[in-house]
């Protein structure tokens, strides 16, 4: 398989000869072998593992995104990614950076929703006056 990991602003990794890929979805782990049918999966923040004959097992911490397999091509598009050899450090990075930022984003969205609803209420009373 050919694996390409995309970030919003660049190509993070591009590997040929990938024999297997394991990623995390909200429903659990998701594995791909070369002859698997084409598919799409929504990825959760976690560790993506791929294996090649030259590199062995490679671990990449990824933020939420999408995985698309079409034929031998696997395209992974994520917000952020981090490579590393130590699996423990990558897991810690996912927990500290990716999941904490998701909580922050949820708080920001909540505040924006409150601001929007307050604006709409005031605008509605302004129109009635």
C-alpha positions in Angstrom: 0.0 0.0 0.0 1.0 3.6 -0.4 0.3 5.8 2.7 0.2 9.5 2.6 -0.5 11.5 5.8 -1.7 15.1 5.1 -1.8 18.1 7.5 -3.7 21.2 6.6 -0.4 22.9 5.5 1.9 20.1 4.3 2.4 16.4 3.6 3.6 14.9 6.9 4.7 11.5 5.5 4.5 9.6 2.3 5.5 5.9 2.4 5.3 3.1 -0.2 5.4 -0.6 0.5 3.2 -0.4 3.6 2.2 -3.9 4.7 -0.4 -2.9 7.4 -2.0 0.1 9.1 -3.7 0.3 12.4 -5.6 3.5 13.5 -8.1 4.5 16.1 -11.7 5.4 15.6 -14.3 6.3 18.1 -15.6 2.7 17.8 -12.1 1.2 18.5 -9.0 0.1 16.6 -9.3 -0.1 12.8 -6.8 -2.3 10.8 -6.0 -2.2 7.1 -4.2 -4.9 5.0 -3.3 -4.5 1.4 -6.2 -6.4 -0.1 -8.9 -4.9 2.1 -11.9 -3.4 0.3 -12.0 0.4 -0.2 -13.3 2.3 2.8 -13.5 5.5 4.7 -13.1 6.0 8.5 -13.3 8.9 10.9 -10.2 8.9 13.0 -10.2 9.8 16.7 -7.1 11.4 18.4 -4.7 8.5 19.0 -1.8 6.5 17.6 -1.6 5.4 14.0 0.7 2.5 13.4 2.1 1.5 10.0 4.6 -1.1 9.0 7.1 -1.3 6.1 9.8 -3.8 5.4 12.5 -1.1 5.6 11.3 0.9 8.7 9.5 -1.8 10.7 6.7 -0.5 12.9 6.3 3.3 12.9 4.1 5.1 15.4 2.5 8.5 14.6 0.3 10.5 17.0 -2.6 12.0 15.1 -5.4 14.4 15.9 -8.9 13.7 14.6 -9.2 13.3 10.9 -10.3 11.0 8.0 -8.7 7.9 6.5 -9.6 7.0 2.9 -8.5 3.7 1.3 -8.9 3.4 -2.5 -7.1 0.5 -4.1 -3.5 0.5 -2.9 -3.6 4.2 -1.8 -4.4 5.1 1.8 -4.8 8.8 2.4 -4.9 10.1 6.0 -5.9 13.7 6.5 -5.5 15.0 10.1 -5.3 18.4 11.9 -2.0 17.6 13.6 0.5 14.7 13.6 3.7 13.9 15.6 6.2 11.1 14.9 8.4 9.4 17.5 10.0 6.2 18.4 8.8 6.1 22.0 5.2 4.9 22.1 4.7 6.1 25.7 5.7 9.7 24.9 3.4 9.7 21.9 0.5 8.5 24.0 1.2 11.2 26.5 1.4 13.8 23.8 -2.0 12.7 22.5 -3.5 12.9 26.0 -2.0 16.3 26.8 -2.0 18.2 23.6 -4.7 16.8 21.3 -7.4 15.9 23.8 -6.8 19.0 25.9 -7.1 21.2 22.9 -10.4 19.5 21.9 -11.8 20.5 25.4 -10.6 24.1 24.8 -12.2 24.1 21.3 -15.5 22.9 22.9 -15.3 25.7 25.5 -14.7 28.3 22.8 -17.6 26.9 20.7 -19.9 27.1 23.7 -18.9 30.7 24.4 -19.5 31.6 20.8 -22.9 29.9 20.8 -23.9 32.0 23.8 -22.7 35.2 22.2 -24.6 34.4 19.0 -27.8 33.6 20.9 -27.5 36.8 22.9 -27.0 38.8 19.8 -30.0 37.2 18.1 -32.2 37.9 21.2 -31.1 41.5 21.3 -31.6 41.9 17.5 -35.1 40.4 17.7 -36.1 42.9 20.5 -34.5 45.7 18.5 -36.7 44.9 15.5 -39.9 44.9 17.6 -39.2 48.3 19.0 
